[in-house]
Protein backbone atom coordinates (compact mmCIF):
# COMPACT_ATOMS: atom_id res chain seq x y z
CA UNK A 1 0.00 0.00 0.00
CA UNK A 2 1.32 3.37 -0.95
CA UNK A 3 1.10 6.19 1.57
CA UNK A 4 1.30 9.72 0.19
CA UNK A 5 3.30 11.77 2.67
CA UNK A 6 2.03 15.32 2.83
CA UNK A 7 4.75 17.92 2.34
CA UNK A 8 4.34 19.07 5.96
CA UNK A 9 5.46 15.63 7.19
CA UNK A 10 8.39 15.01 4.88
CA UNK A 11 10.96 15.79 7.57
CA UNK A 12 9.35 13.40 10.05
CA UNK A 13 8.43 10.57 7.68
CA UNK A 14 11.68 8.69 8.35
CA UNK A 15 10.89 8.72 12.06
CA UNK A 16 7.59 7.00 11.34
CA UNK A 17 8.95 4.62 8.72
CA UNK A 18 11.67 3.24 11.01
CA UNK A 19 9.35 1.32 13.41
CA UNK A 20 7.29 0.05 10.46
CA UNK A 21 10.48 -1.35 8.96
CA UNK A 22 11.86 -2.69 12.24
CA UNK A 23 8.62 -4.45 13.17
CA UNK A 24 8.27 -6.06 9.73
CA UNK A 25 5.16 -4.14 8.65
CA UNK A 26 6.82 -2.72 5.55
CA UNK A 27 7.50 -6.16 4.13
CA UNK A 28 4.28 -7.80 5.33
CA UNK A 29 1.96 -5.07 4.06
CA UNK A 30 4.15 -3.78 1.22
CA UNK A 31 4.09 -0.27 2.67
CA UNK A 32 5.73 2.38 0.54
CA UNK A 33 6.00 6.04 1.49
CA UNK A 34 5.55 8.26 -1.55
CA UNK A 35 6.49 11.94 -1.53
CA UNK A 36 5.07 14.86 -3.52
CA UNK A 37 8.32 15.17 -5.47
CA UNK A 38 8.04 11.48 -6.48
CA UNK A 39 4.77 12.24 -8.25
CA UNK A 40 5.55 15.80 -9.39
CA UNK A 41 2.87 17.15 -7.05
CA UNK A 42 3.21 20.83 -6.25
CA UNK A 43 3.29 21.39 -2.45
CA UNK A 44 1.19 24.50 -3.07
CA UNK A 45 -1.63 22.41 -4.55
CA UNK A 46 -4.95 22.89 -2.81
CA UNK A 47 -6.30 20.12 -0.60
CA UNK A 48 -8.95 19.09 -3.12
CA UNK A 49 -6.29 18.44 -5.76
CA UNK A 50 -4.16 16.44 -3.31
CA UNK A 51 -7.12 14.38 -2.01
CA UNK A 52 -8.32 13.61 -5.53
CA UNK A 53 -4.81 12.63 -6.59
CA UNK A 54 -4.40 10.26 -3.63
CA UNK A 55 -7.81 8.68 -4.28
CA UNK A 56 -7.15 8.26 -8.01
CA UNK A 57 -3.77 6.63 -7.31
CA UNK A 58 -5.14 4.35 -4.56
CA UNK A 59 -2.96 5.97 -1.89
CA UNK A 60 -3.66 6.77 1.72
CA UNK A 61 -2.88 10.43 2.41
CA UNK A 62 -0.89 10.94 5.61
CA UNK A 63 -0.96 14.51 6.83
CA UNK A 64 -0.73 16.75 9.84
CA UNK A 65 -2.26 20.18 9.50
CA UNK A 66 -4.88 20.37 6.78
CA UNK A 67 -8.05 22.02 8.00
CA UNK A 68 -11.37 23.58 6.98
CA UNK A 69 -10.72 27.17 6.09
CA UNK A 70 -12.24 27.26 2.60
CA UNK A 71 -14.12 25.19 0.01
CA UNK A 72 -10.92 23.51 -1.17
CA UNK A 73 -9.81 22.54 2.35
CA UNK A 74 -9.32 18.87 3.17
CA UNK A 75 -12.28 18.70 5.53
CA UNK A 76 -14.59 20.44 3.05
CA UNK A 77 -13.36 18.16 0.25
CA UNK A 78 -14.00 15.01 2.28
CA UNK A 79 -17.44 16.22 3.32
CA UNK A 80 -18.31 16.93 -0.31
CA UNK A 81 -16.59 14.08 -2.20
CA UNK A 82 -16.09 11.14 0.15
CA UNK A 83 -17.83 7.92 -0.90
CA UNK A 84 -18.20 4.53 0.81
CA UNK A 85 -15.20 3.28 -1.20
CA UNK A 86 -12.90 6.27 -0.57
CA UNK A 87 -9.59 5.62 1.13
CA UNK A 88 -9.20 7.30 4.50
CA UNK A 89 -7.00 10.29 5.17
CA UNK A 90 -4.79 9.71 8.20
CA UNK A 91 -3.89 12.75 10.24
CA UNK A 92 -1.19 12.62 12.88
CA UNK A 93 -2.74 14.20 15.93
CA UNK A 94 0.49 15.69 17.29
CA UNK A 95 3.40 15.93 14.86
CA UNK A 96 5.89 17.21 17.45
CA UNK A 97 5.37 14.05 19.52
CA UNK A 98 6.72 11.85 16.72
CA UNK A 99 10.12 12.42 18.32
CA UNK A 100 8.89 10.43 21.35
CA UNK A 101 9.51 6.70 20.98
CA UNK A 102 6.17 5.52 22.42
CA UNK A 103 4.07 7.98 20.44
CA UNK A 104 5.94 7.14 17.24
CA UNK A 105 5.46 3.42 17.89
CA UNK A 106 1.71 3.87 18.54
CA UNK A 107 1.34 5.96 15.41
CA UNK A 108 3.21 3.43 13.26
CA UNK A 109 1.17 0.56 14.68
CA UNK A 110 -2.11 2.38 13.98
CA UNK A 111 -0.99 3.13 10.43
CA UNK A 112 -0.18 -0.56 9.92
CA UNK A 113 -3.55 -1.56 11.42
CA UNK A 114 -5.43 0.73 9.04
CA UNK A 115 -3.55 -0.70 6.06
CA UNK A 116 -4.04 -4.28 7.22
CA UNK A 117 -7.77 -3.82 7.65
CA UNK A 118 -8.27 -1.17 4.97
CA UNK A 119 -11.70 -2.51 4.02
CA UNK A 120 -12.93 -1.53 7.50
CA UNK A 121 -11.77 2.06 7.00
CA UNK A 122 -13.08 2.76 3.51
CA UNK A 123 -15.46 5.70 3.48
CA UNK A 124 -14.55 6.86 6.98
CA UNK A 125 -13.12 10.14 5.69
CA UNK A 126 -10.49 11.33 8.09
CA UNK A 127 -8.92 9.45 10.99
CA UNK A 128 -6.64 10.96 13.61
CA UNK A 129 -3.82 8.69 14.70
CA UNK A 130 -2.63 7.29 16.97
Rosetta blueprint (number, residue, H / E / L):
1 X L
2 X E
3 X E
4 X E
5 X E
6 X L
7 X H
8 X H
9 X H
10 X L
11 X L
12 X L
13 X H
14 X H
15 X H
16 X H
17 X H
18 X H
19 X H
20 X H
21 X H
22 X H
23 X L
24 X L
25 X H
26 X H
27 X H
28 X H
29 X H
30 X L
31 X L
32 X E
33 X E
34 X E
35 X E
36 X H
37 X H
38 X H
39 X H
40 X L
41 X L
42 X L
43 X L
44 X L
45 X L
46 X L
47 X H
48 X H
49 X H
50 X H
51 X H
52 X H
53 X H
54 X H
55 X H
56 X H
57 X H
58 X L
59 X L
60 X E
61 X E
62 X E
63 X E
64 X L
65 X L
66 X L
67 X L
68 X L
69 X L
70 X L
71 X L
72 X L
73 X L
74 X H
75 X H
76 X H
77 X H
78 X H
79 X H
80 X H
81 X H
82 X L
83 X L
84 X L
85 X L
86 X L
87 X L
88 X L
89 X E
90 X E
91 X E
92 X E
93 X L
94 X L
95 X H
96 X H
97 X H
98 X H
99 X H
100 X L
101 X H
102 X H
103 X H
104 X H
105 X H
106 X H
107 X H
108 X H
109 X H
110 X H
111 X H
112 X H
113 X H
114 X H
115 X H
116 X H
117 X L
118 X H
119 X H
120 X H
121 X L
122 X L
123 X L
124 X L
125 X L
126 X E
127 X E
128 X E
129 X E
130 X L
